[in-house]
């Protein structure tokens, strides 16, 4: 019974952490959109002949993309599943090494 409570509590905290990560991403995305819209307007009003707003749009955009990849676990090569498979693999190898020494 106690173990079930611990398991539920652990799942709750993992889910809560995930929600916080998603909130952080959506806050970053919202800021990105609002700030870059303002920069676009400032650029068009002050110097429409040179489109400088593109540089912060690109730089910050790269950061937003990587943030989204991390938050939504879209890392096909080094994602959470890969991590867990590697951990199991190393644990099994260690167990085999121990059993061969005994």
Rosetta silent file (secondary structure, phi, psi, omega in degrees, C-alpha in Angstrom):
SEQUENCE: XXXXXXXXXXXXXXXXXXXXXXXXXXXXXXXXXXXXXXXXXXXXXXXXXXXXXXXXXXXXXXXXXXXXXXXXXXXXXXXXXXXXXXXXXXXXXXXXXXXXXX
SCORE:     score description
SCORE:     0.000 S_00000001
   1 L     0.000  -43.784 -179.146    0.000    0.000    0.000 S_00000001
   2 H   -64.898  -37.480 -179.411    2.809    2.382    0.937 S_00000001
   3 H   -66.755  -36.242  177.742    4.635    1.579   -2.279 S_00000001
   4 H   -62.739  -42.425  178.280    1.518    2.437   -4.319 S_00000001
   5 H   -62.667  -42.346  179.313    1.344    5.858   -2.670 S_00000001
   6 H   -62.742  -43.204  179.258    5.022    6.438   -3.416 S_00000001
   7 H   -62.578  -45.016  179.090    4.524    5.365   -7.040 S_00000001
   8 H   -63.652  -40.700  179.649    1.505    7.657   -7.453 S_00000001
   9 H   -65.349  -41.136  178.772    3.369   10.540   -5.862 S_00000001
  10 H   -63.849  -43.733  177.759    6.350    9.976   -8.138 S_00000001
  11 H   -62.975  -39.807  178.100    4.093    9.879  -11.212 S_00000001
  12 H   -60.390  -46.861 -177.810    2.380   13.060  -10.043 S_00000001
  13 H   -68.121  -34.752  175.497    5.683   14.927   -9.674 S_00000001
  14 H   -64.781  -44.284  179.475    6.891   13.725  -13.068 S_00000001
  15 H   -64.698  -40.826  179.350    3.641   14.885  -14.675 S_00000001
  16 H   -63.894  -41.691  177.983    3.828   18.205  -12.849 S_00000001
  17 H   -61.924  -41.478  179.458    7.406   18.723  -14.031 S_00000001
  18 H   -63.029  -42.484  178.474    6.345   17.958  -17.605 S_00000001
  19 H   -63.444  -41.225  178.225    3.505   20.493  -17.400 S_00000001
  20 H   -62.806  -40.118  177.692    5.931   23.124  -16.074 S_00000001
  21 H   -63.076  -41.685  179.619    8.309   22.421  -18.974 S_00000001
  22 H   -66.605  -40.769  176.755    5.446   22.820  -21.455 S_00000001
  23 H   -60.357  -41.662  178.092    4.334   26.070  -19.803 S_00000001
  24 H   -61.601  -42.065  178.657    7.900   27.340  -20.102 S_00000001
  25 H   -64.176  -47.712 -178.690    7.995   26.470  -23.787 S_00000001
  26 H   -64.633  -33.994  174.522    4.653   28.136  -24.525 S_00000001
  27 H   -64.560  -43.184  177.511    5.789   31.232  -22.606 S_00000001
  28 H   -62.217  -44.519  179.862    8.984   31.306  -24.664 S_00000001
  29 H   -63.610  -42.263  178.812    6.998   30.867  -27.897 S_00000001
  30 H   -63.394  -45.307  177.785    4.544   33.623  -26.957 S_00000001
  31 H   -60.967  -42.236  179.619    7.384   36.018  -26.112 S_00000001
  32 H   -57.769  -47.770 -177.779    9.112   35.111  -29.371 S_00000001
  33 H   -66.110  -49.326 -177.040    6.024   35.945  -31.418 S_00000001
  34 H   -63.422  -50.659 -177.036    5.153   39.181  -29.598 S_00000001
  35 H   -62.901  -42.015 -178.627    8.698   40.576  -29.444 S_00000001
  36 H   -71.531  -28.612  172.532    9.449   39.728  -33.061 S_00000001
  37 H   -65.507  -43.503  178.099    6.192   41.333  -34.237 S_00000001
  38 H   -63.108  -44.225  178.563    7.190   44.503  -32.372 S_00000001
  39 H   -62.257  -37.627  177.739   10.699   44.352  -33.867 S_00000001
  40 H   -61.840  -46.937  179.692    9.186   43.924  -37.329 S_00000001
  41 H   -62.204  -45.781  178.736    7.029   47.019  -36.887 S_00000001
  42 H   -59.686  -43.317  179.404    9.966   49.048  -35.539 S_00000001
  43 H   -62.029  -44.590 -177.964   12.105   47.908  -38.464 S_00000001
  44 H   -68.191  -31.379  179.849    9.461   48.829  -41.038 S_00000001
  45 H   -78.548  -42.187 -173.072    8.916   52.258  -39.473 S_00000001
  46 H   -88.774  -41.704 -177.502   12.552   53.221  -38.918 S_00000001
  47 L  -150.355   74.166 -177.254   14.526   51.586  -41.733 S_00000001
  48 L   -66.574  -18.175  179.629   12.457   49.584  -44.214 S_00000001
  49 L   -72.550  -22.895  178.197   15.361   49.498  -46.682 S_00000001
  50 L  -123.218  116.665 -175.830   17.357   47.214  -44.348 S_00000001
  51 L   -90.000   79.061 -178.851   15.530   44.239  -42.816 S_00000001
  52 L   -80.407  -19.216 -178.428   17.436   43.778  -39.564 S_00000001
  53 H   -60.474  -21.952 -177.733   14.477   42.242  -37.692 S_00000001
  54 H   -61.777  -34.688 -175.448   15.309   39.000  -39.488 S_00000001
  55 H   -67.751  -49.583  175.353   18.445   38.387  -37.381 S_00000001
  56 H   -65.650  -33.552  176.887   16.829   38.238  -33.931 S_00000001
  57 H   -58.753  -45.535 -179.350   13.936   36.325  -35.521 S_00000001
  58 H   -69.473  -49.455 -177.271   16.368   33.707  -36.820 S_00000001
  59 H   -61.700  -51.311 -179.798   18.574   33.491  -33.731 S_00000001
  60 H   -67.271  -34.673  179.142   15.790   33.293  -31.194 S_00000001
  61 H   -60.099  -40.396  177.096   13.823   31.004  -33.541 S_00000001
  62 H   -60.971  -43.387  177.826   16.613   28.436  -33.469 S_00000001
  63 H   -62.495  -40.683  179.411   16.466   28.508  -29.673 S_00000001
  64 H   -64.582  -41.003  178.864   12.674   28.087  -29.678 S_00000001
  65 H   -61.544  -47.497  179.588   12.942   25.098  -32.013 S_00000001
  66 H   -65.504  -35.538  176.430   15.505   23.376  -29.782 S_00000001
  67 H   -62.293  -45.361  178.678   13.429   24.184  -26.703 S_00000001
  68 H   -62.845  -40.549  178.292   10.383   22.580  -28.374 S_00000001
  69 H   -60.287  -43.129 -179.401   12.396   19.531  -29.396 S_00000001
  70 H   -67.738  -47.595 -175.881   13.524   19.052  -25.809 S_00000001
  71 H   -64.554  -41.480 -175.973   10.115   19.660  -24.200 S_00000001
  72 L   -95.231   15.308  175.262    8.162   17.418  -26.574 S_00000001
  73 L    50.815   44.008  177.398   10.838   14.686  -26.563 S_00000001
  74 L  -102.085   64.542  175.627   11.343   14.783  -30.306 S_00000001
  75 L  -121.367   91.837 -173.501   14.928   13.621  -30.304 S_00000001
  76 L   -60.734  -26.571 -176.218   14.977   10.554  -32.495 S_00000001
  77 L   -96.290  -42.998 -174.669   18.602    9.749  -31.706 S_00000001
  78 L  -122.758   38.795 -178.962   19.137   10.798  -28.098 S_00000001
  79 L   -79.504 -175.025 -177.887   15.630   10.923  -26.678 S_00000001
  80 H   -62.120  -40.445  179.543   14.278    9.567  -23.404 S_00000001
  81 H   -62.084  -42.090  178.532   13.629    6.109  -24.888 S_00000001
  82 H   -60.566  -44.493  179.409   17.228    5.907  -26.067 S_00000001
  83 H   -57.310  -49.986 -177.031   18.428    6.891  -22.602 S_00000001
  84 H   -65.442  -38.681  177.291   16.377    4.222  -20.890 S_00000001
  85 H   -62.696  -42.820  179.925   17.443    1.529  -23.389 S_00000001
  86 H   -65.266  -41.103  178.632   21.105    2.395  -22.833 S_00000001
  87 H   -60.398  -47.233  178.620   20.706    2.329  -19.044 S_00000001
  88 H   -61.459  -42.170  179.491   19.110   -1.131  -19.241 S_00000001
  89 H   -59.604  -46.741  179.815   21.822   -2.291  -21.631 S_00000001
  90 H   -65.494  -38.630  179.034   24.607   -1.139  -19.289 S_00000001
  91 H   -65.243  -40.752  178.678   22.884   -2.670  -16.274 S_00000001
  92 H   -65.896  -40.938  178.431   22.521   -6.011  -18.079 S_00000001
  93 H   -63.302  -41.577  179.081   26.174   -5.963  -19.154 S_00000001
  94 H   -64.174  -40.977  179.584   27.257   -5.219  -15.605 S_00000001
  95 H   -64.211  -40.488  178.341   25.076   -8.047  -14.292 S_00000001
  96 H   -65.589  -39.536  179.049   26.573  -10.451  -16.845 S_00000001
  97 H   -64.530  -42.803  178.498   30.084   -9.356  -15.883 S_00000001
  98 H   -62.710  -44.530 -176.494   29.339   -9.932  -12.196 S_00000001
  99 H   -69.806  -28.437  179.203   27.854  -13.367  -12.820 S_00000001
 100 H   -75.339  -23.823  179.098   30.827  -14.434  -14.970 S_00000001
 101 H   -81.304  -19.811 -176.008   33.268  -13.551  -12.127 S_00000001
 102 L   -90.338    0.000    0.000   31.371  -15.653   -9.598 S_00000001
